[in-house]
C-alpha cells in the first residue's frame, strides 16, 4: 500500500474518504473531528454559493456520532450558515427534516451498514443529493483553503457566525406516515433493527399503524452486539427467520444501520429481495398512476421490467447508487424507484428519498389487503439467481477492467448489451452483469436465468470475457439459489 505523503500534522482529509455517494472513513484515523470540521466549512461554503442559509443535521446511533455532529456543525456555522440539530435519528428523518423545516438541505452523520469503527456523511444541498464530482469539489475546496488561506476562511464574504438550534421532527414524521398509510387489518410482525438507529422509532411507527410488534434488537447500540445491521446479507436475517418460526407473527421486517434500507422475510423464512419488493410496490403505484415510469437499477432481476410492463408502466433501467437514482427520479418525475441494495424511493405520496421505514409501512399497507399477507409476496415472479458476487482487485483496476469489457468484451449468445453502468448482457433465458463498484475496489457480478443450465452457460460466457480482458483474474463463481 502506498504510504501517505502528507505531513503528520496536515489536517487535509485523506482523499479516500470522499466516496462516490457520500463521505466515509474510519473514526479517529481517516475521519477525525478536525477533518469533519473542515468538511463542515467546505459544505457551508458550498451552501452559501447555492444561497442555502440553513442545514439540518442528524446522526445515527454510532458511538462517534455526537462528537462528529458537533464538529460538523462547528465547521458549518463558521461560514455564516445556520444549523438545526435534529439529534439521533434515522437518515430518512434527516431527509424528512429538510422538507419539514424548510431548509431543503441536510446532512446525516452515518456509517450506514459499515462496521462500528466507521462513520460518514450523506449530504443534500438545495434539494440536490451530493455525489461524484460534487463530493470531490468539497475535497478540492478544503485542499485549496489549506494551501492558500488560514483554515476557517473558506467562504468569501462570510459575515457573522451562524447559529445552532435544536428541533425534534420525530412526531411530525410519525404523524405524516400514520396519517397517510392505512392497513386494511391489524397485523402481527417481527421487526429487527440490528441495534441501529431505526430502533428508536420503528416500534412506535408500526404499533401506531395497527401492528402487534415483536421487537428484535431495537435498543440503539453503536457496538452492534447481536449482528451486523445489513439486511441485504442473508446471515443477518436468521434471527427474524427464527422468530417467525417460533411465534404467530406473519411477516418480518429488518432495517440497516441508519434505517434507509428494508429487508423482508415471509412466514416460512423466504427472503423477498428488493427487486421483488419493487415489483409489488410498482403494481400498487401503477393502479393510481397508469402508464407511469418506474426506475430500477442494473442489478435488478429482468422480471422487474416485465412486471412493470405487464402492469402498464414504463420501466427505466438506471445506474446503481442511491444518489444517482434520486437524481434520475427528480429529473423524470417518476412516482417510484428502487435498487437491489434495498433503497426504495417513493415520490407518490412521499418525497422521493430512500426510506426503509416508510417502505416497510407501504409494504404492510399492500399485503394487509390479503387474509394471508404472505400470499402476494410468495406469488411475485422469481428466477434462479446468484447473490451479488465480488471480485476483489487493486484500487482503480475494476473500472479499467469494466472499460475493457465495454469496449471489446465478447458475449456471443447475448441478444443485447447494456453499458450504462458496467456491462449487462441480456439473454433469451437470463442476464449477466459486471460493473465496477463505486465504493470499494471490486467488480460486482450478478447472474440470473430460467434454469440452472442456463445460469451456468451465462456464467461461463462472462468468465471467458473477464479472463480475456484481464488475464489471471480469479473468476470462481458460486452457484445460484
C-alpha positions as CSV (number, residue, x, y, z in Angstrom):
1,X,0.0,0.0,0.0
2,X,1.2,3.4,-0.9
3,X,2.2,5.5,2.1
4,X,0.7,8.9,2.7
5,X,3.0,11.8,1.8
6,X,1.0,14.2,3.9
7,X,2.8,15.7,6.9
8,X,1.8,14.2,10.2
9,X,0.0,17.4,11.4
10,X,-1.6,18.2,8.0
11,X,-5.3,18.5,8.6
12,X,-6.2,18.0,5.0
13,X,-8.6,15.0,4.8
14,X,-7.4,11.8,3.1
15,X,-8.7,11.5,-0.5
16,X,-10.0,8.0,0.0
17,X,-12.8,9.1,2.4
18,X,-14.5,11.1,-0.4
19,X,-16.6,8.3,-2.0
20,X,-19.0,8.3,-4.9
21,X,-22.2,8.9,-3.0
22,X,-21.0,10.0,0.4
23,X,-18.1,10.7,2.7
24,X,-17.0,7.7,4.8
25,X,-13.9,6.8,6.9
26,X,-12.6,5.1,10.0
27,X,-13.2,7.1,13.1
28,X,-10.1,8.8,14.7
29,X,-8.0,7.6,11.7
30,X,-9.2,9.0,8.4
31,X,-12.3,10.6,9.9
32,X,-11.5,12.7,12.9
33,X,-13.4,15.7,14.5
34,X,-10.9,18.0,12.9
35,X,-11.4,16.5,9.5
36,X,-15.2,16.7,9.9
37,X,-15.0,20.3,10.9
38,X,-13.1,21.1,7.7
39,X,-15.8,19.3,5.7
40,X,-18.4,21.4,7.5
41,X,-16.6,24.5,6.5
42,X,-16.4,23.3,2.8
43,X,-20.1,22.3,2.9
44,X,-21.1,25.6,4.5
45,X,-19.1,27.5,1.8
46,X,-20.8,25.5,-0.9
47,X,-24.2,26.1,0.8
48,X,-23.6,29.9,0.6
49,X,-22.7,29.6,-3.1
50,X,-26.1,27.9,-3.6
51,X,-27.9,30.5,-1.4
52,X,-28.6,28.0,1.3
53,X,-29.0,29.6,4.7
54,X,-29.7,26.7,7.0
55,X,-28.7,23.0,7.1
56,X,-30.5,20.3,9.2
57,X,-28.0,17.9,10.8
58,X,-28.9,14.4,12.2
59,X,-26.9,11.5,13.2
60,X,-27.3,7.7,13.6
61,X,-26.6,5.7,16.7
62,X,-22.9,5.2,16.3
63,X,-20.7,5.9,19.3
64,X,-18.8,8.6,17.4
65,X,-22.0,10.4,16.2
66,X,-22.4,13.1,18.8
67,X,-18.7,14.3,18.6
68,X,-18.6,14.3,14.8
69,X,-22.0,16.0,14.5
70,X,-20.8,18.8,16.8
71,X,-17.6,19.1,14.7
72,X,-19.6,19.3,11.5
73,X,-21.9,22.0,13.0
74,X,-18.9,24.0,14.2
75,X,-17.5,24.0,10.7
76,X,-20.8,24.9,9.0
77,X,-21.5,27.9,11.4
78,X,-18.1,29.3,10.8
79,X,-19.2,30.1,7.3
80,X,-22.2,32.0,8.4
81,X,-24.7,29.2,7.7
82,X,-27.2,28.2,10.4
83,X,-27.6,24.6,11.7
84,X,-30.7,22.9,13.0
85,X,-29.6,19.9,15.1
86,X,-32.3,17.2,14.9
87,X,-30.4,14.7,17.1
88,X,-30.1,10.9,16.9
89,X,-32.4,9.9,14.1
90,X,-32.5,7.5,11.1
91,X,-31.1,9.0,7.9
92,X,-34.6,9.3,6.3
93,X,-35.6,11.6,9.2
94,X,-32.7,13.9,8.2
95,X,-34.1,13.9,4.7
96,X,-37.6,14.5,6.1
97,X,-36.3,17.4,8.2
98,X,-35.1,19.1,5.0
99,X,-38.7,19.2,3.9
100,X,-40.5,19.7,7.2
101,X,-38.1,22.5,8.4
102,X,-38.0,24.2,5.1
103,X,-34.2,24.0,4.7
104,X,-34.2,21.8,1.6
105,X,-30.7,20.9,2.9
106,X,-29.5,18.3,5.4
107,X,-26.6,16.1,6.5
108,X,-26.8,12.7,8.1
109,X,-23.8,11.7,10.1
110,X,-24.0,8.0,9.5
111,X,-21.9,4.9,8.8
112,X,-24.9,3.2,7.3
113,X,-24.3,-0.6,7.4
114,X,-20.5,-0.4,7.8
115,X,-18.6,-1.8,10.8
116,X,-18.8,0.1,14.2
117,X,-15.5,1.9,13.7
118,X,-16.7,3.7,10.6
119,X,-18.8,6.8,10.2
120,X,-19.5,9.2,7.4
121,X,-21.8,11.9,5.9
122,X,-24.7,11.8,3.5
123,X,-25.4,15.3,2.2
124,X,-28.2,17.2,0.5
125,X,-27.9,20.9,-0.5
126,X,-30.8,22.9,-2.1
127,X,-32.6,19.6,-2.8
128,X,-29.6,18.1,-4.6
129,X,-28.0,14.9,-3.2
130,X,-24.3,15.4,-3.4
131,X,-22.4,12.7,-5.3
132,X,-19.5,12.2,-7.7
133,X,-17.7,15.5,-8.6
134,X,-19.8,17.5,-6.1
135,X,-18.2,15.5,-3.3
136,X,-14.8,15.8,-4.9
137,X,-15.3,19.6,-5.1
138,X,-15.6,19.6,-1.3
139,X,-12.2,17.9,-1.1
140,X,-10.7,20.3,-3.6
141,X,-12.1,23.3,-1.7
142,X,-10.5,22.0,1.6
143,X,-7.1,21.4,-0.1
144,X,-7.2,24.9,-1.6
145,X,-8.1,26.5,1.7
146,X,-5.4,24.6,3.5
147,X,-2.8,25.6,1.0
148,X,-3.7,29.2,0.3
149,X,-5.6,30.6,3.3
150,X,-5.8,30.2,7.0
151,X,-8.0,27.3,8.0
152,X,-11.6,28.5,8.5
153,X,-11.6,31.3,5.9
154,X,-13.4,29.2,3.3
155,X,-16.4,31.2,2.4
156,X,-15.8,34.5,0.7
157,X,-17.7,37.4,2.3
158,X,-18.7,35.3,5.3
159,X,-20.3,37.6,7.9
160,X,-21.1,36.7,11.4
161,X,-21.1,33.1,12.6
162,X,-24.2,31.0,12.0
163,X,-26.3,29.8,14.9
164,X,-27.2,26.3,16.1
165,X,-30.7,25.5,17.3
166,X,-32.4,22.2,18.1
167,X,-35.5,20.7,16.7
168,X,-37.4,17.3,17.0
169,X,-39.0,16.1,13.8
170,X,-39.9,12.6,15.0
171,X,-43.5,13.5,15.9
172,X,-44.1,15.2,12.6
173,X,-42.6,12.2,10.7
174,X,-44.7,9.7,12.5
175,X,-47.9,11.8,12.1
176,X,-47.1,12.2,8.4
177,X,-46.9,8.5,7.8
178,X,-49.7,7.4,10.1
179,X,-52.0,10.0,8.6
180,X,-51.4,8.6,5.1
181,X,-50.7,4.8,5.3
182,X,-53.7,2.7,6.2
183,X,-53.6,-1.0,6.9
184,X,-56.7,-3.0,5.9
185,X,-56.5,-5.1,9.1
186,X,-54.2,-5.4,12.2
187,X,-51.1,-7.5,11.7
188,X,-48.5,-9.2,13.9
189,X,-45.0,-8.6,12.7
190,X,-41.3,-9.1,13.7
191,X,-39.0,-6.1,13.3
192,X,-35.2,-6.4,13.6
193,X,-33.3,-3.1,13.8
194,X,-29.9,-4.7,14.4
195,X,-29.3,-2.2,17.2
196,X,-29.3,0.5,14.5
197,X,-30.9,3.9,14.9
198,X,-34.2,2.7,13.3
199,X,-34.9,1.0,16.7
200,X,-35.5,4.4,18.2
201,X,-38.6,4.9,16.0
202,X,-39.7,1.8,14.2
203,X,-41.6,0.0,17.0
204,X,-43.7,3.1,17.7
205,X,-44.3,3.6,14.0
206,X,-45.6,0.1,13.3
207,X,-47.7,0.0,16.5
208,X,-49.3,3.2,15.5
209,X,-50.1,1.7,12.1
210,X,-52.0,-1.0,14.0
211,X,-49.4,-3.8,14.3
212,X,-48.6,-6.0,17.1
213,X,-44.8,-5.9,17.1
214,X,-42.2,-8.4,18.3
215,X,-39.0,-6.4,18.7
216,X,-35.6,-7.8,17.9
217,X,-32.5,-5.7,18.8
218,X,-34.4,-2.3,18.8
219,X,-32.1,-0.9,21.5
220,X,-29.8,1.6,19.8
221,X,-26.2,0.4,20.4
222,X,-23.3,1.6,18.2
223,X,-21.4,-1.6,19.0
224,X,-24.0,-3.7,17.1
225,X,-23.6,-6.6,19.6
226,X,-26.1,-9.0,18.0
227,X,-25.5,-9.0,14.3
228,X,-24.3,-6.6,11.6
229,X,-27.1,-4.1,10.6
230,X,-27.2,-5.0,7.0
231,X,-30.4,-6.8,5.8
232,X,-29.0,-7.4,2.3
233,X,-26.9,-10.2,3.8
234,X,-29.0,-13.4,4.4
235,X,-26.9,-14.3,7.6
236,X,-28.2,-11.1,9.2
237,X,-31.9,-12.2,8.8
238,X,-31.5,-15.5,10.7
239,X,-32.9,-14.0,13.9
240,X,-36.0,-12.8,12.0
241,X,-36.5,-16.2,10.5
242,X,-36.2,-17.9,13.9
243,X,-38.7,-15.5,15.5
244,X,-41.2,-16.2,12.6
245,X,-40.9,-19.9,13.2
246,X,-41.4,-19.7,16.9
247,X,-44.2,-17.1,17.1
248,X,-47.5,-16.5,15.3
249,X,-46.2,-13.3,13.6
250,X,-47.0,-13.4,9.9
251,X,-44.2,-11.3,8.4
252,X,-40.7,-10.0,9.3
253,X,-39.1,-6.6,8.5
254,X,-35.4,-5.7,9.0
255,X,-33.6,-2.4,8.7
256,X,-30.0,-1.4,8.2
257,X,-27.9,0.7,10.5
258,X,-29.3,4.1,9.5
259,X,-32.8,3.0,8.5
260,X,-32.8,3.8,4.8
261,X,-33.0,0.2,3.6
262,X,-35.5,-2.6,4.1
263,X,-35.3,-6.4,4.4
264,X,-38.4,-8.5,4.1
265,X,-38.9,-12.2,5.3
266,X,-42.0,-14.3,4.8
267,X,-43.6,-16.6,7.4
268,X,-41.8,-19.6,6.0
269,X,-38.4,-17.8,6.1
270,X,-38.1,-16.8,2.4
271,X,-36.2,-13.6,1.9
272,X,-38.0,-11.2,-0.5
273,X,-35.1,-9.4,-2.1
274,X,-35.5,-5.7,-3.0
275,X,-36.1,-6.2,-6.7
276,X,-39.1,-8.4,-5.9
277,X,-40.3,-5.8,-3.4
278,X,-40.1,-3.3,-6.2
279,X,-42.4,-5.4,-8.3
280,X,-45.0,-5.3,-5.5
281,X,-44.7,-1.6,-5.0
282,X,-44.8,-0.9,-8.7
283,X,-48.0,-2.9,-9.2
284,X,-49.7,-0.8,-6.4
285,X,-48.4,2.6,-7.5
286,X,-49.4,1.9,-11.2
287,X,-53.0,1.4,-10.1
288,X,-53.1,5.1,-9.2
289,X,-50.6,6.3,-11.8
290,X,-51.4,4.4,-15.0
291,X,-48.6,4.4,-17.6
292,X,-46.1,5.9,-15.2
293,X,-42.3,5.4,-15.5
294,X,-40.7,3.2,-12.8
295,X,-36.9,3.3,-12.3
296,X,-34.8,0.3,-11.3
297,X,-31.0,-0.3,-11.2
298,X,-28.9,-2.5,-13.3
299,X,-28.6,-5.2,-10.6
300,X,-32.3,-5.9,-10.5
301,X,-34.0,-9.0,-12.0
302,X,-35.2,-8.8,-15.6
303,X,-38.6,-9.7,-14.2
304,X,-38.8,-6.1,-12.8
305,X,-39.2,-4.7,-16.3
306,X,-41.5,-7.5,-17.4
307,X,-43.7,-6.9,-14.3
308,X,-43.8,-3.1,-14.8
309,X,-44.8,-3.6,-18.5
310,X,-47.5,-6.1,-17.5
311,X,-49.0,-3.6,-15.1
312,X,-49.0,-0.9,-17.9
313,X,-46.0,1.0,-16.7
314,X,-42.7,2.1,-18.4
315,X,-39.6,0.5,-17.0
316,X,-36.4,2.5,-16.9
317,X,-33.1,0.8,-16.0
318,X,-30.5,3.2,-14.4
319,X,-27.2,3.3,-12.7
320,X,-26.7,1.8,-9.3
321,X,-26.3,4.3,-6.4
322,X,-28.9,6.0,-4.2
323,X,-27.8,9.5,-5.2
324,X,-27.9,8.7,-8.9
325,X,-31.4,7.1,-8.6
326,X,-32.7,10.1,-6.6
327,X,-31.3,12.4,-9.3
328,X,-33.0,10.4,-12.1
329,X,-36.3,10.3,-10.1
330,X,-36.3,14.0,-9.8
331,X,-35.4,14.5,-13.5
332,X,-38.1,12.2,-14.8
333,X,-40.9,12.8,-12.3
334,X,-41.3,9.1,-11.9
335,X,-43.5,8.1,-8.9
336,X,-41.3,5.2,-7.8
337,X,-37.7,3.9,-8.0
338,X,-35.8,1.1,-6.3
339,X,-32.5,-0.6,-6.3
340,X,-31.2,-4.1,-5.5
341,X,-29.3,-2.8,-2.4
342,X,-32.7,-2.2,-0.7
343,X,-33.1,1.6,-1.2
344,X,-36.8,2.3,-2.2
345,X,-37.7,5.8,-3.4
346,X,-41.4,6.8,-3.2
347,X,-42.3,10.0,-4.9
348,X,-46.0,9.2,-4.9
349,X,-47.5,10.2,-1.5
350,X,-43.9,10.8,-0.2
351,X,-40.9,12.9,-1.0
352,X,-38.7,10.8,-3.3
353,X,-35.9,10.0,-0.8
354,X,-34.9,6.4,0.2
355,X,-36.6,5.4,3.5
356,X,-36.7,1.8,4.8
357,X,-39.3,2.6,7.5
358,X,-41.7,4.2,5.0
359,X,-41.1,1.4,2.6
360,X,-42.0,-1.1,5.3
361,X,-45.2,0.8,6.1
362,X,-46.2,0.9,2.4
363,X,-45.5,-2.9,2.1
364,X,-47.8,-3.7,5.1
365,X,-50.5,-1.4,3.6
366,X,-50.4,-3.6,0.4
367,X,-50.2,-7.1,2.0
368,X,-52.7,-6.4,4.7
369,X,-55.4,-6.5,2.0
370,X,-55.0,-10.3,1.8
371,X,-56.1,-12.7,4.6
372,X,-52.7,-14.2,4.3
373,X,-50.1,-11.4,4.0
374,X,-47.6,-13.8,2.6
375,X,-49.6,-14.7,-0.5
376,X,-48.8,-11.7,-2.7
377,X,-45.1,-11.9,-1.7
378,X,-44.9,-15.6,-2.5
379,X,-46.5,-15.1,-5.9
380,X,-44.1,-12.5,-7.1
381,X,-42.2,-13.5,-10.3
382,X,-38.9,-15.2,-9.4
383,X,-35.9,-16.8,-11.1
384,X,-32.8,-18.7,-10.3
385,X,-30.1,-16.2,-9.4
386,X,-26.8,-15.7,-7.7
387,X,-26.3,-13.3,-4.8
388,X,-24.1,-10.3,-5.5
389,X,-20.6,-11.7,-6.3
390,X,-17.4,-9.6,-5.8
391,X,-14.0,-10.0,-7.4
392,X,-11.5,-8.0,-5.3
393,X,-8.9,-6.1,-7.2
394,X,-6.5,-3.2,-6.6
395,X,-7.7,0.4,-6.5
396,X,-8.6,1.6,-10.0
397,X,-8.4,-1.8,-11.6
398,X,-12.2,-2.6,-11.5
399,X,-13.1,0.5,-13.6
400,X,-10.2,-0.3,-16.1
401,X,-11.4,-3.9,-16.4
402,X,-15.1,-2.9,-17.0
403,X,-14.0,-0.3,-19.6
404,X,-12.3,-3.1,-21.5
405,X,-15.4,-5.3,-21.3
406,X,-17.5,-2.4,-22.6
407,X,-15.1,-1.8,-25.5
408,X,-14.3,-5.3,-26.6
409,X,-15.9,-7.9,-24.4
410,X,-17.4,-10.9,-26.3
411,X,-20.8,-12.2,-25.3
412,X,-21.7,-14.4,-28.3
413,X,-25.1,-15.7,-27.2
414,X,-26.4,-12.4,-25.7
415,X,-29.2,-10.7,-27.6
416,X,-28.5,-7.2,-26.1
417,X,-25.7,-5.4,-24.2
418,X,-26.4,-2.5,-21.9
419,X,-23.4,-0.4,-20.9
420,X,-25.0,2.4,-18.8
421,X,-23.3,1.0,-15.7
422,X,-20.8,-1.7,-16.4
423,X,-21.9,-4.5,-18.9
424,X,-25.3,-6.1,-18.5
425,X,-25.8,-8.8,-21.1
426,X,-29.4,-9.8,-21.7
427,X,-30.2,-13.3,-22.9
428,X,-33.4,-15.0,-24.0
429,X,-33.2,-17.0,-20.8
430,X,-31.4,-14.8,-18.3
431,X,-28.9,-12.0,-17.8
432,X,-25.3,-11.4,-16.5
433,X,-23.8,-8.2,-15.1
434,X,-20.3,-7.0,-14.4
435,X,-19.9,-3.5,-13.0
436,X,-17.2,-1.6,-11.0
437,X,-18.3,-0.7,-7.5
438,X,-18.1,3.0,-6.8
439,X,-17.4,2.4,-3.1
440,X,-14.8,-0.4,-2.9
441,X,-12.2,-1.8,-5.3
442,X,-14.3,-4.8,-6.5
443,X,-16.0,-5.9,-9.7
444,X,-19.6,-6.7,-8.9
445,X,-21.2,-9.6,-10.7
446,X,-24.8,-10.9,-10.7
447,X,-26.4,-13.7,-12.7
448,X,-30.0,-14.8,-13.3
449,X,-31.5,-17.4,-15.5
450,X,-34.6,-19.6,-16.0
451,X,-32.7,-22.8,-15.4
452,X,-29.5,-23.9,-13.7
453,X,-28.1,-25.0,-17.0
454,X,-28.7,-21.5,-18.5
455,X,-27.2,-19.9,-15.4
456,X,-24.0,-21.9,-15.8
457,X,-23.8,-21.1,-19.5
458,X,-24.1,-17.3,-18.9
459,X,-21.5,-17.5,-16.1
460,X,-19.1,-19.4,-18.4
461,X,-19.6,-16.7,-21.1
462,X,-18.8,-13.9,-18.5
463,X,-15.8,-16.0,-17.2
464,X,-14.3,-16.1,-20.7
465,X,-14.9,-12.4,-21.3
466,X,-13.4,-11.4,-18.0
467,X,-10.3,-13.6,-18.4
468,X,-9.8,-12.3,-22.0
469,X,-10.0,-8.7,-20.7
470,X,-7.8,-9.3,-17.6
471,X,-5.6,-12.4,-17.8
472,X,-5.1,-14.1,-14.5
473,X,-8.2,-12.7,-12.9
474,X,-9.9,-15.0,-10.4
475,X,-13.4,-16.0,-11.6
476,X,-14.7,-18.5,-9.2
477,X,-18.5,-18.0,-9.4
478,X,-20.8,-19.5,-6.8
479,X,-23.9,-21.4,-7.9
480,X,-27.3,-19.8,-8.0
481,X,-30.0,-20.3,-5.4
